[in-house]
Amino acid sequence: MASTSVDQIIAAFGGWRGDTLSRIRGLILEAEPDVVEETKWHKPSNPLGVATWSLGGLICTGETYKDKVKFTFPKGSVLPDPKGLLAVGAGVRRAIDIREGDTLDADAFRALIRAAVALNAAPKSLKK
């Protein structure tokens, strides 16, 4: 379900960054219509917070920067990623940096979202 707080982030950035966040948000909602969308981690330097998507646990976050929009998957290193979308990260986290003019394989991204939800729903013994 779309969140008005994420709408505010999209509106605040506008331009290619707002468009990118909006487009990827649409892919997330297509992949998992029951996802919980909200903002977290509000602070003086980022009063609007960070867009987050969860279902049975955190799936990913979306953040805007001057030169990119970053989607971080907290369990990205254990997700199947045959197209190599999750190229940025350290430890278990992996992220996708989208810069102005970049294209993203929508089918591969939706598959990552579904895999993250499946991992959240898996028994703890399978989450490694």
Residue, then its C-alpha position, 0 to 999 in steps of 0.5 A: m500500500a502506497s504511503t503519503s510519507v513516501d509521496q512526500i519524499i518523491a515530491a521533495f526531490g522531483g526531477w529524475r531522482g523523484d521519477t526514479l524513486s516513483r518508478i522503482r516504488g511501482l515495481i515493488l508494489e507490483a511485485e508484492p502488493d501487500v508490502v508495507e511502505e513507510t518512512k523511518w530514520h527521520k533526523p535533522s539532516n533528513p527530516l523526511g526519513v528513508a523510504t522502506w518496504s517490508l513484508g515479514g521483515l525489511i525488504c529494502t530501503g530507497e534513498t536519494y542522493k545528489d548523484k543517485v537513488k540507492f535501493t538497499f537490501p539488508k539481506g542482499s548477499v543471500l538473495p538470488d541475483p542472476k542478473g547482478l543487480l546487487a553490485v554495491g555493498a559490504g557484509v550481508r547488505r547489497a544495494i543498487d545505485i541508479r544514476e540519471g539515465d540508467t535503466l533497470d531490468a524491471d523483471a529482475f528487480r521484481a524477482l529480487i523483491r519476491a526473493a526478499v519476501a520469500l527469505n523473510a517468510a522462510p524458517k529461521s534455519l534457512k536464513k543464513 
